[in-house]
Amino acid sequence: MNQKKKVVAIVQARASSSRFPGKVLSPLAGRPMLQVEIERIQRCQFVDEVVLATSTDASDDPLEALARQLGLSLYRGSLTDVLDRFYKAAEAHQAEIVVRLTGDCPLIDPELIDACVQTLRATNLDYVSNIITPSWPHGFDAEVTTMACLRQAQEEAIEARHREHVTLFLRENAKRFKSIGLQSAIDYSSIRLTVDYPEDLEVVREIYEKVAITDPTVSRDALLAFIEDNPTCLEKNRHHDRAEVERRASAEFYEQS
């Protein structure tokens, strides 16, 4: 049982996105997008500490400044070796169970993160996520693993794609690592609430600001109900297919490395 192990949520973020530079600091209802996301993560019941993991590149100095302003734990590491940065952030904060999140998901759902953590705690699994077979909105992505498994990835992963995508080594070695995917009873995978492009931010802004009027917590139920009642709010970014965006992200990473 993993009930008493320290759970650390690590948010990966950097300012130097080639598709949308500085997106994590873009304003959302008067606050930086990254701040909105962090405040949502801090509502998790089963996360002991939230850490912002950014790079040592000067372009990420504003992210450090935001972390200091919010009193948030911070780790700065490699710009391109994301697995190394992530692992060392977890190690520096004595994580035993690690939640992986990315800084471009401002509408992340605290309850879904907690569900992933609790599933891992209640089992002898190595990895739990809601992305193995996507059924939740893209932007609710959460992954949870043990520190022991993350250490194996850090020590053994040598391919560039495994150094870029922190948990890819675990997912591609499913026979070695016991895993499970949490799926929604309703398929929401066509809904795009992550921010990779300016039009993604427009969609998120419209939804967040209108839902917040009636539900200040901007709960998952309120978000999904608003989208169901206002399906046209998704039209601006519908052309960005999930798989295509991930393919482009990988191509851009290799060009920069």
Backbone as CSV, one residue per row, in Angstrom:
resi,resn,N_x,N_y,N_z,CA_x,CA_y,CA_z,C_x,C_y,C_z
1,MET,0.842,-1.208,0.000,0.000,0.000,0.000,0.873,1.253,0.000
2,ASN,0.420,2.294,-0.683,1.193,3.531,-0.810,0.555,4.699,-0.063
3,GLN,-0.245,4.404,0.962,-1.088,5.431,1.541,-0.318,6.565,2.201
4,LYS,0.858,6.312,2.747,1.559,7.354,3.495,2.731,7.953,2.735
5,LYS,2.908,7.574,1.485,4.039,8.091,0.713,3.777,9.509,0.233
6,LYS,4.836,10.305,0.171,4.701,11.706,-0.213,4.352,11.831,-1.692
7,VAL,3.292,12.583,-1.967,2.823,12.806,-3.333,3.217,14.213,-3.764
8,VAL,4.008,14.300,-4.823,4.455,15.585,-5.343,3.939,15.748,-6.771
9,ALA,3.218,16.823,-7.008,2.759,17.154,-8.358,3.773,18.094,-8.987
10,ILE,4.331,17.691,-10.113,5.339,18.494,-10.802,4.750,19.021,-12.103
11,VAL,4.767,20.340,-12.226,4.221,21.008,-13.415,5.374,21.414,-14.313
12,GLN,5.460,20.807,-15.486,6.485,21.185,-16.461,6.045,22.434,-17.205
13,ALA,6.915,23.402,-17.298,6.554,24.621,-18.044,7.811,25.320,-18.518
14,ARG,7.728,25.935,-19.677,8.813,26.766,-20.190,8.198,27.862,-21.050
15,ALA,8.946,28.929,-21.216,8.442,30.077,-21.978,8.738,29.961,-23.466
16,SER,9.698,29.127,-23.840,10.202,29.125,-25.211,9.487,28.139,-26.128
17,SER,8.174,28.093,-26.063,7.407,27.263,-26.983,7.499,27.847,-28.385
18,SER,7.867,27.030,-29.371,8.004,27.546,-30.736,6.640,27.822,-31.366
19,ARG,5.602,27.100,-30.938,4.270,27.305,-31.507,3.578,28.528,-30.906
20,PHE,3.828,28.776,-29.614,3.133,29.866,-28.936,4.034,30.354,-27.793
21,PRO,5.078,31.125,-28.130,6.026,31.580,-27.108,5.344,32.355,-25.985
22,GLY,5.744,32.062,-24.757,5.229,32.784,-23.603,3.794,32.462,-23.239
23,LYS,3.260,31.405,-23.813,1.833,31.108,-23.610,1.483,30.911,-22.135
24,VAL,2.378,30.315,-21.352,2.027,29.987,-19.968,1.809,31.225,-19.110
25,LEU,2.302,32.376,-19.582,2.105,33.622,-18.847,1.017,34.495,-19.470
26,SER,0.360,33.981,-20.504,-0.740,34.725,-21.129,-1.864,34.927,-20.125
27,PRO,-2.522,36.089,-20.144,-3.563,36.360,-19.149,-4.830,35.540,-19.366
28,LEU,-5.357,35.053,-18.269,-6.618,34.323,-18.262,-7.421,34.841,-17.072
29,ALA,-8.472,35.581,-17.351,-9.287,36.213,-16.311,-8.423,37.054,-15.369
30,GLY,-7.457,37.777,-15.960,-6.658,38.718,-15.189,-5.456,38.148,-14.479
31,ARG,-5.199,36.849,-14.652,-4.028,36.212,-14.029,-3.274,35.416,-15.084
32,PRO,-1.972,35.180,-14.874,-1.253,34.325,-15.817,-1.910,32.942,-15.892
33,MET,-1.988,32.416,-17.088,-2.592,31.103,-17.302,-1.997,30.052,-16.375
34,LEU,-0.676,30.090,-16.212,-0.004,29.116,-15.360,-0.456,29.246,-13.913
35,GLN,-0.679,30.455,-13.459,-1.158,30.663,-12.093,-2.537,30.043,-11.893
36,VAL,-3.424,30.225,-12.884,-4.762,29.632,-12.806,-4.649,28.120,-12.658
37,GLU,-3.781,27.517,-13.456,-3.611,26.059,-13.390,-3.065,25.635,-12.034
38,ILE,-2.044,26.315,-11.557,-1.438,25.946,-10.271,-2.459,26.040,-9.141
39,GLU,-3.264,27.071,-9.161,-4.272,27.232,-8.106,-5.300,26.104,-8.158
40,ARG,-5.597,25.602,-9.341,-6.506,24.463,-9.458,-5.844,23.201,-8.920
41,ILE,-4.570,23.007,-9.226,-3.851,21.825,-8.731,-3.757,21.851,-7.205
42,GLN,-3.593,23.028,-6.646,-3.483,23.152,-5.192,-4.770,22.792,-4.465
43,ARG,-5.863,22.632,-5.197,-7.115,22.183,-4.594,-7.192,20.667,-4.460
44,CYS,-6.209,19.958,-4.984,-6.192,18.496,-4.850,-6.093,18.101,-3.376
45,GLN,-6.832,17.094,-2.990,-6.820,16.627,-1.610,-5.653,15.692,-1.315
46,PHE,-5.136,15.029,-2.335,-4.150,13.981,-2.099,-2.770,14.301,-2.673
47,VAL,-2.514,15.582,-2.898,-1.188,16.048,-3.333,-0.558,16.811,-2.181
48,ASP,0.636,16.413,-1.776,1.304,17.032,-0.623,2.064,18.295,-0.991
49,GLU,2.576,18.357,-2.230,3.373,19.511,-2.639,3.261,19.691,-4.145
50,VAL,3.223,20.943,-4.570,3.218,21.272,-6.003,4.532,21.959,-6.327
51,VAL,5.206,21.495,-7.370,6.507,22.021,-7.771,6.448,22.465,-9.224
52,LEU,6.961,23.649,-9.501,7.106,24.107,-10.878,8.496,23.728,-11.359
53,ALA,8.566,22.941,-12.432,9.843,22.517,-12.998,10.048,23.231,-14.329
54,THR,10.951,24.198,-14.343,11.249,24.925,-15.569,12.736,24.810,-15.865
55,SER,13.202,25.500,-16.899,14.594,25.337,-17.308,15.473,26.445,-16.739
56,THR,16.767,26.256,-16.901,17.738,27.261,-16.466,17.951,28.334,-17.523
57,ASP,17.281,28.204,-18.665,17.405,29.206,-19.724,16.861,30.551,-19.235
58,ALA,17.512,31.631,-19.643,17.105,32.971,-19.189,15.660,33.292,-19.561
59,SER,15.161,32.674,-20.639,13.776,32.932,-21.051,12.769,32.482,-20.002
60,ASP,13.214,31.608,-19.098,12.307,31.111,-18.064,12.460,31.834,-16.730
61,ASP,13.234,32.913,-16.711,13.333,33.717,-15.487,11.968,34.251,-15.030
62,PRO,11.088,34.682,-15.960,9.764,35.140,-15.510,8.942,34.053,-14.816
63,LEU,9.174,32.784,-15.190,8.457,31.694,-14.534,8.956,31.514,-13.105
64,GLU,10.264,31.680,-12.922,10.793,31.644,-11.558,10.207,32.789,-10.738
65,ALA,10.115,33.960,-11.344,9.554,35.114,-10.632,8.107,34.846,-10.211
66,LEU,7.330,34.208,-11.083,5.950,33.879,-10.744,5.899,32.877,-9.596
67,ALA,6.772,31.872,-9.648,6.804,30.886,-8.566,7.133,31.551,-7.239
68,ARG,8.099,32.474,-7.251,8.461,33.193,-6.019,7.273,34.011,-5.517
69,GLN,6.596,34.645,-6.436,5.434,35.471,-6.081,4.337,34.632,-5.424
70,LEU,4.159,33.407,-5.917,3.101,32.536,-5.410,3.545,31.696,-4.220
71,GLY,4.824,31.796,-3.847,5.343,30.971,-2.761,5.385,29.502,-3.133
72,LEU,5.628,29.238,-4.412,5.576,27.880,-4.957,6.962,27.256,-4.995
73,SER,7.040,25.965,-4.697,8.305,25.242,-4.826,8.755,25.266,-6.281
74,LEU,10.068,25.356,-6.487,10.616,25.544,-7.833,11.839,24.677,-8.043
75,TYR,11.958,24.148,-9.262,13.201,23.477,-9.674,13.515,23.932,-11.092
76,ARG,14.785,24.273,-11.333,15.222,24.648,-12.670,16.291,23.668,-13.146
77,GLY,16.107,23.159,-14.364,17.033,22.168,-14.902,17.172,22.306,-16.405
78,SER,17.443,21.185,-17.060,17.717,21.175,-18.493,16.530,21.672,-19.311
79,LEU,16.832,22.460,-20.337,15.793,22.936,-21.249,15.299,21.818,-22.150
80,THR,16.212,20.990,-22.662,15.850,19.990,-23.664,15.689,18.582,-23.100
81,ASP,16.429,18.226,-22.055,16.282,16.901,-21.444,15.207,17.012,-20.359
82,VAL,13.965,16.886,-20.785,12.840,17.135,-19.874,12.744,16.033,-18.818
83,LEU,13.047,14.805,-19.195,13.027,13.712,-18.223,14.017,13.973,-17.096
84,ASP,15.217,14.435,-17.442,16.215,14.743,-16.419,15.726,15.856,-15.501
85,ARG,15.159,16.903,-16.083,14.632,18.011,-15.281,13.530,17.523,-14.345
86,PHE,12.626,16.718,-14.892,11.493,16.239,-14.116,11.960,15.328,-12.981
87,TYR,12.841,14.377,-13.319,13.319,13.438,-12.308,14.043,14.168,-11.174
88,LYS,14.911,15.099,-11.524,15.671,15.805,-10.495,14.790,16.711,-9.648
89,ALA,13.714,17.229,-10.230,12.747,18.005,-9.444,12.071,17.099,-8.422
90,ALA,11.686,15.904,-8.848,11.049,14.944,-7.940,12.019,14.520,-6.842
91,GLU,13.256,14.276,-7.236,14.279,13.858,-6.273,14.559,14.962,-5.248
92,ALA,14.649,16.197,-5.716,14.950,17.322,-4.826,13.850,17.557,-3.805
93,HIS,12.635,17.133,-4.112,11.514,17.359,-3.203,11.026,16.075,-2.543
94,GLN,11.902,15.066,-2.523,11.661,13.806,-1.801,10.338,13.145,-2.173
95,ALA,10.011,13.174,-3.455,8.762,12.551,-3.910,8.871,11.036,-3.826
96,GLU,7.769,10.414,-3.444,7.662,8.956,-3.492,6.611,8.527,-4.511
97,ILE,5.593,9.348,-4.670,4.617,9.220,-5.750,4.645,10.539,-6.504
98,VAL,4.719,10.467,-7.835,4.903,11.669,-8.639,3.729,11.859,-9.597
99,VAL,3.188,13.057,-9.593,2.133,13.428,-10.538,2.774,14.290,-11.616
100,ARG,2.616,13.904,-12.873,3.160,14.695,-13.969,2.050,15.502,-14.625
101,LEU,2.278,16.814,-14.682,1.341,17.737,-15.311,2.131,18.698,-16.191
102,THR,1.482,19.270,-17.182,2.147,20.245,-18.039,1.470,21.602,-17.881
103,GLY,2.256,22.672,-18.058,1.781,24.023,-17.774,0.886,24.638,-18.816
104,ASP,0.392,23.835,-19.752,-0.504,24.365,-20.785,-1.931,23.834,-20.641
105,CYS,-2.290,23.417,-19.422,-3.622,22.864,-19.162,-4.299,23.635,-18.031
106,PRO,-4.689,24.888,-18.277,-5.204,25.734,-17.193,-6.533,25.280,-16.607
107,LEU,-7.263,24.395,-17.304,-8.548,23.919,-16.794,-8.447,22.512,-16.219
108,ILE,-7.232,22.098,-15.883,-6.988,20.776,-15.313,-7.967,20.508,-14.165
109,ASP,-8.382,19.257,-14.022,-9.408,18.902,-13.037,-8.785,18.297,-11.777
110,PRO,-8.870,18.974,-10.629,-8.285,18.449,-9.387,-8.849,17.084,-8.992
111,GLU,-10.134,16.871,-9.211,-10.746,15.598,-8.828,-10.192,14.443,-9.643
112,LEU,-9.898,14.692,-10.902,-9.349,13.641,-11.753,-7.912,13.324,-11.353
113,ILE,-7.145,14.343,-10.992,-5.791,14.110,-10.478,-5.863,13.256,-9.219
114,ASP,-6.756,13.616,-8.299,-6.913,12.852,-7.060,-7.299,11.405,-7.347
115,ALA,-8.159,11.202,-8.339,-8.585,9.839,-8.678,-7.397,8.996,-9.145
116,CYS,-6.514,9.607,-9.930,-5.317,8.892,-10.382,-4.416,8.537,-9.198
117,VAL,-4.226,9.494,-8.302,-3.379,9.256,-7.120,-3.970,8.153,-6.260
118,GLN,-5.253,8.230,-5.988,-5.899,7.245,-5.128,-5.892,5.854,-5.739
119,THR,-6.014,5.771,-7.060,-5.950,4.471,-7.727,-4.572,3.852,-7.550
120,LEU,-3.519,4.659,-7.704,-2.162,4.141,-7.512,-1.946,3.725,-6.056
121,ARG,-2.422,4.530,-5.133,-2.244,4.225,-3.705,-2.944,2.927,-3.307
122,ALA,-4.084,2.653,-3.908,-4.904,1.509,-3.507,-4.483,0.208,-4.187
123,THR,-3.475,0.260,-5.035,-3.054,-0.910,-5.808,-1.541,-1.069,-5.722
124,ASN,-1.039,-2.064,-6.409,0.409,-2.214,-6.541,0.864,-1.842,-7.950
125,LEU,0.126,-0.924,-8.558,0.456,-0.481,-9.903,1.660,0.456,-9.889
126,ASP,2.298,0.579,-11.055,3.442,1.471,-11.221,3.047,2.807,-11.843
127,TYR,1.992,2.796,-12.637,1.647,3.975,-13.438,0.147,4.024,-13.654
128,VAL,-0.446,5.185,-13.386,-1.878,5.398,-13.601,-2.040,6.725,-14.336
129,SER,-2.872,6.735,-15.359,-3.112,7.996,-16.064,-4.474,7.955,-16.735
130,ASN,-4.851,9.090,-17.310,-6.094,9.135,-18.089,-5.802,9.373,-19.568
131,ILE,-4.566,9.059,-19.998,-4.203,9.304,-21.397,-3.853,8.033,-22.169
132,ILE,-3.855,6.883,-21.504,-3.497,5.649,-22.200,-4.456,5.418,-23.363
133,THR,-5.745,5.491,-23.085,-6.783,5.526,-24.126,-7.586,6.796,-23.888
134,PRO,-7.311,7.855,-24.636,-7.954,9.151,-24.351,-9.479,9.084,-24.383
135,SER,-10.084,9.588,-23.309,-11.544,9.687,-23.259,-11.970,10.972,-22.550
136,TRP,-11.012,11.632,-21.878,-11.268,12.906,-21.219,-10.862,14.039,-22.163
137,PRO,-11.305,15.256,-21.924,-10.852,16.373,-22.764,-9.334,16.492,-22.756
138,HIS,-8.771,16.846,-23.898,-7.339,17.113,-23.970,-7.103,18.431,-23.231
139,GLY,-6.433,18.338,-22.096,-6.293,19.478,-21.206,-6.610,19.070,-19.773
140,PHE,-7.158,17.831,-19.627,-7.382,17.229,-18.312,-6.309,16.177,-18.030
141,ASP,-5.251,16.153,-18.839,-4.262,15.073,-18.795,-3.518,15.026,-17.462
142,ALA,-3.510,13.844,-16.837,-2.796,13.643,-15.577,-2.162,12.256,-15.577
143,GLU,-0.930,12.186,-15.080,-0.223,10.917,-14.987,0.398,10.798,-13.600
144,VAL,0.353,9.598,-13.051,0.904,9.355,-11.724,1.771,8.099,-11.776
145,THR,2.960,8.174,-11.204,3.848,7.019,-11.167,4.619,7.001,-9.853
146,THR,5.266,5.883,-9.599,6.102,5.795,-8.407,7.477,6.371,-8.711
147,MET,8.151,6.824,-7.669,9.499,7.354,-7.853,10.434,6.262,-8.353
148,ALA,10.218,5.037,-7.907,11.070,3.925,-8.337,11.005,3.733,-9.847
149,CYS,9.802,3.830,-10.415,9.660,3.667,-11.863,10.249,4.856,-12.613
150,LEU,10.058,6.044,-12.071,10.638,7.227,-12.705,12.161,7.127,-12.704
151,ARG,12.716,6.575,-11.629,14.174,6.411,-11.556,14.661,5.449,-12.640
152,GLN,13.897,4.385,-12.896,14.280,3.451,-13.946,14.286,4.140,-15.309
153,ALA,13.296,4.965,-15.559,13.259,5.696,-16.821,14.456,6.627,-16.938
154,GLN,14.771,7.329,-15.866,15.909,8.252,-15.864,17.212,7.522,-16.160
155,GLU,17.373,6.341,-15.600,18.633,5.596,-15.742,18.739,4.854,-17.066
156,GLU,17.610,4.439,-17.638,17.659,3.555,-18.800,17.277,4.211,-20.126
157,ALA,16.468,5.255,-20.084,15.983,5.855,-21.337,17.109,6.617,-22.030
158,ILE,17.375,6.279,-23.277,18.453,6.938,-24.015,17.965,7.608,-25.308
159,GLU,16.796,7.220,-25.798,16.290,7.826,-27.031,15.814,9.245,-26.766
160,ALA,16.028,10.128,-27.752,15.660,11.533,-27.586,14.185,11.697,-27.251
161,ARG,13.333,10.904,-27.877,11.901,11.043,-27.628,11.543,10.654,-26.196
162,HIS,12.303,9.742,-25.624,12.055,9.360,-24.234,12.574,10.416,-23.262
163,ARG,13.583,11.163,-23.674,14.072,12.257,-22.824,13.145,13.468,-22.921
164,GLU,12.440,13.593,-24.046,11.504,14.709,-24.229,10.180,14.446,-23.529
165,HIS,9.615,13.245,-23.739,8.314,12.890,-23.166,8.556,12.040,-21.919
166,VAL,8.346,12.612,-20.770,8.795,12.048,-19.491,8.337,10.620,-19.243
167,THR,7.095,10.308,-19.560,6.567,8.982,-19.215,6.501,8.023,-20.398
168,LEU,6.987,8.438,-21.548,6.880,7.598,-22.738,7.617,6.276,-22.564
169,PHE,8.762,6.297,-21.914,9.528,5.068,-21.664,8.693,4.077,-20.862
170,LEU,7.958,4.561,-19.870,7.117,3.683,-19.052,5.988,3.106,-19.887
171,ARG,5.354,3.949,-20.703,4.205,3.498,-21.481,4.605,2.534,-22.591
172,GLU,5.815,2.713,-23.137,6.259,1.824,-24.211,6.872,0.523,-23.685
173,ASN,7.020,0.432,-22.380,7.510,-0.795,-21.756,6.456,-1.332,-20.795
174,ALA,5.244,-1.450,-21.323,4.090,-1.820,-20.497,4.239,-3.200,-19.848
175,LYS,5.026,-4.075,-20.445,5.209,-5.409,-19.854,6.044,-5.354,-18.585
176,ARG,6.852,-4.309,-18.465,7.692,-4.154,-17.275,6.995,-3.355,-16.179
177,PHE,6.142,-2.425,-16.578,5.517,-1.524,-15.617,4.008,-1.746,-15.613
178,LYS,3.478,-2.070,-14.455,2.042,-2.337,-14.333,1.274,-1.014,-14.363
179,SER,0.364,-0.920,-15.301,-0.321,0.357,-15.482,-1.812,0.167,-15.727
180,ILE,-2.534,1.271,-15.563,-3.966,1.275,-15.841,-4.356,2.670,-16.309
181,GLY,-5.354,2.730,-17.161,-5.863,4.008,-17.630,-7.251,4.264,-17.069
182,LEU,-7.475,5.464,-16.563,-8.795,5.840,-16.066,-9.580,6.458,-17.219
183,GLN,-10.724,5.875,-17.512,-11.523,6.343,-18.629,-12.855,6.921,-18.179
184,SER,-13.342,7.863,-18.945,-14.635,8.465,-18.686,-15.737,7.581,-19.256
185,ALA,-16.888,7.574,-18.582,-18.023,6.815,-19.093,-18.536,7.413,-20.399
186,ILE,-18.288,8.703,-20.580,-18.656,9.407,-21.815,-17.371,9.829,-22.511
187,ASP,-17.308,9.682,-23.810,-16.100,10.027,-24.548,-16.049,11.531,-24.814
188,TYR,-15.126,12.210,-24.107,-14.918,13.646,-24.286,-13.615,13.948,-25.036
189,SER,-13.010,12.953,-25.645,-11.668,13.119,-26.194,-11.588,14.113,-27.354
190,SER,-12.721,14.442,-27.974,-12.695,15.406,-29.076,-12.645,16.854,-28.577
191,ILE,-12.814,17.047,-27.274,-12.803,18.394,-26.695,-11.363,18.811,-26.418
192,ARG,-10.995,19.972,-26.901,-9.614,20.447,-26.783,-9.554,21.654,-25.843
193,LEU,-8.985,21.436,-24.629,-8.884,22.493,-23.633,-7.441,22.743,-23.206
194,THR,-6.507,22.192,-23.949,-5.097,22.509,-23.728,-4.745,23.729,-24.566
195,VAL,-3.605,24.367,-24.281,-3.229,25.591,-25.001,-1.886,25.390,-25.698
196,ASP,-1.948,25.164,-26.995,-0.750,25.054,-27.825,-0.665,26.188,-28.840
197,TYR,-1.812,26.776,-29.157,-1.898,27.811,-30.177,-2.754,28.971,-29.665
198,PRO,-2.611,30.166,-30.244,-3.413,31.314,-29.798,-4.917,31.040,-29.813
199,GLU,-5.395,30.292,-30.799,-6.830,30.019,-30.849,-7.277,29.099,-29.710
200,ASP,-6.349,28.249,-29.222,-6.668,27.440,-28.044,-6.939,28.343,-26.841
201,LEU,-6.117,29.376,-26.700,-6.288,30.300,-25.579,-7.621,31.040,-25.689
202,GLU,-8.004,31.387,-26.908,-9.294,32.061,-27.108,-10.442,31.173,-26.626
203,VAL,-10.377,29.887,-26.949,-11.417,28.949,-26.531,-11.457,28.826,-25.014
204,VAL,-10.283,28.632,-24.412,-10.207,28.464,-22.965,-10.692,29.715,-22.245
205,ARG,-10.312,30.885,-22.759,-10.751,32.142,-22.143,-12.271,32.249,-22.144
206,GLU,-12.867,31.984,-23.295,-14.316,32.113,-23.394,-15.012,31.183,-22.412
207,ILE,-14.570,29.940,-22.361,-15.213,28.960,-21.488,-14.976,29.306,-20.016
208,TYR,-13.722,29.547,-19.657,-13.374,29.792,-18.256,-14.104,31.013,-17.701
209,GLU,-14.059,32.099,-18.448,-14.620,33.348,-17.935,-16.147,33.287,-17.823
210,LYS,-16.788,32.555,-18.723,-18.247,32.461,-18.651,-18.696,31.477,-17.573
211,VAL,-17.966,30.393,-17.397,-18.326,29.427,-16.352,-18.075,30.021,-14.969
212,ALA,-17.003,30.795,-14.821,-16.644,31.358,-13.524,-17.721,32.277,-12.962
213,ILE,-18.538,32.845,-13.826,-19.617,33.736,-13.370,-20.595,32.986,-12.471
214,THR,-20.908,31.743,-12.839,-21.885,30.957,-12.074,-21.229,29.943,-11.143
215,ASP,-19.994,29.560,-11.435,-19.278,28.577,-10.612,-17.842,29.044,-10.432
216,PRO,-17.546,29.786,-9.362,-16.206,30.341,-9.160,-15.103,29.284,-9.101
217,THR,-15.453,28.055,-8.719,-14.437,26.994,-8.686,-14.168,26.448,-10.084
218,VAL,-15.043,26.767,-11.029,-14.955,26.263,-12.410,-14.775,24.743,-12.374
219,SER,-15.767,24.087,-11.825,-15.713,22.639,-11.644,-15.787,21.905,-12.977
220,ARG,-15.390,20.657,-12.938,-15.450,19.833,-14.156,-16.879,19.730,-14.676
221,ASP,-17.833,19.511,-13.777,-19.227,19.377,-14.208,-19.715,20.658,-14.878
222,ALA,-19.335,21.813,-14.307,-19.763,23.088,-14.891,-19.114,23.314,-16.252
223,LEU,-17.847,22.966,-16.372,-17.154,23.104,-17.656,-17.819,22.268,-18.731
224,LEU,-18.062,20.995,-18.427,-18.629,20.092,-19.421,-20.074,20.460,-19.745
225,ALA,-20.810,20.935,-18.748,-22.193,21.357,-18.996,-22.227,22.576,-19.912
226,PHE,-21.303,23.518,-19.682,-21.258,24.709,-20.529,-20.932,24.320,-21.970
227,ILE,-19.966,23.431,-22.139,-19.576,23.011,-23.488,-20.724,22.287,-24.180
228,GLU,-21.430,21.458,-23.433,-22.581,20.747,-24.017,-23.660,21.722,-24.473
229,ASP,-23.865,22.782,-23.684,-24.894,23.773,-24.032,-24.422,24.773,-25.089
230,ASN,-23.101,24.882,-25.248,-22.532,25.868,-26.188,-21.457,25.203,-27.057
231,PRO,-21.819,24.214,-27.858,-20.823,23.463,-28.629,-20.026,24.315,-29.613
232,THR,-20.576,25.434,-30.042,-19.851,26.266,-31.012,-18.617,26.930,-30.392
233,CYS,-18.512,26.919,-29.055,-17.339,27.521,-28.418,-16.062,26.774,-28.758
234,LEU,-16.178,25.566,-29.284,-15.009,24.752,-29.619,-14.589,24.879,-31.079
235,GLU,-15.304,25.650,-31.847,-15.044,25.702,-33.284,-13.673,26.298,-33.620
236,LYS,-13.195,27.259,-32.833,-11.966,27.973,-33.176,-10.724,27.073,-33.202
237,ASN,-10.721,26.009,-32.402,-9.517,25.164,-32.373,-9.809,23.718,-32.747
238,ARG,-10.983,23.470,-33.305,-11.361,22.094,-33.627,-10.430,21.464,-34.666
239,HIS,-9.795,22.302,-35.487,-8.938,21.779,-36.555,-7.595,21.255,-36.039
240,HIS,-7.296,21.496,-34.753,-6.044,20.987,-34.197,-6.274,19.605,-33.604
241,ASP,-6.044,18.596,-34.411,-6.207,17.213,-33.986,-5.151,16.852,-32.944
242,ARG,-5.549,16.092,-31.928,-4.663,15.747,-30.814,-3.381,15.046,-31.279
243,ALA,-3.518,14.028,-32.099,-2.355,13.279,-32.559,-1.442,14.137,-33.419
244,GLU,-2.029,14.986,-34.246,-1.231,15.844,-35.121,-0.439,16.857,-34.302
245,VAL,-1.041,17.409,-33.267,-0.335,18.370,-32.416,0.849,17.706,-31.732
246,GLU,0.666,16.487,-31.239,1.757,15.777,-30.579,2.880,15.461,-31.568
247,ARG,2.509,15.115,-32.807,3.529,14.828,-33.828,4.348,16.075,-34.123
248,ARG,3.675,17.206,-34.266,4.380,18.468,-34.547,5.285,18.854,-33.388
249,ALA,4.818,18.634,-32.176,5.614,18.978,-30.992,6.920,18.194,-30.986
250,SER,6.849,16.911,-31.318,8.046,16.087,-31.359,8.995,16.567,-32.450
251,ALA,8.450,16.889,-33.625,9.292,17.360,-34.724,10.008,18.648,-34.346
252,GLU,9.298,19.556,-33.684,9.900,20.825,-33.267,10.991,20.597,-32.237
253,PHE,10.792,19.643,-31.336,11.801,19.330,-30.326,13.100,18.870,-30.988
254,TYR,13.002,17.972,-31.943,14.204,17.455,-32.584,14.917,18.532,-33.392
255,GLU,14.169,19.442,-33.960,14.783,20.547,-34.710,15.594,21.450,-33.799
256,GLN,15.136,21.599,-32.533,15.780,22.507,-31.590,16.941,21.835,-30.858
257,SER,16.963,20.506,-30.838,17.963,19.779,-30.042,19.306,19.702,-30.738
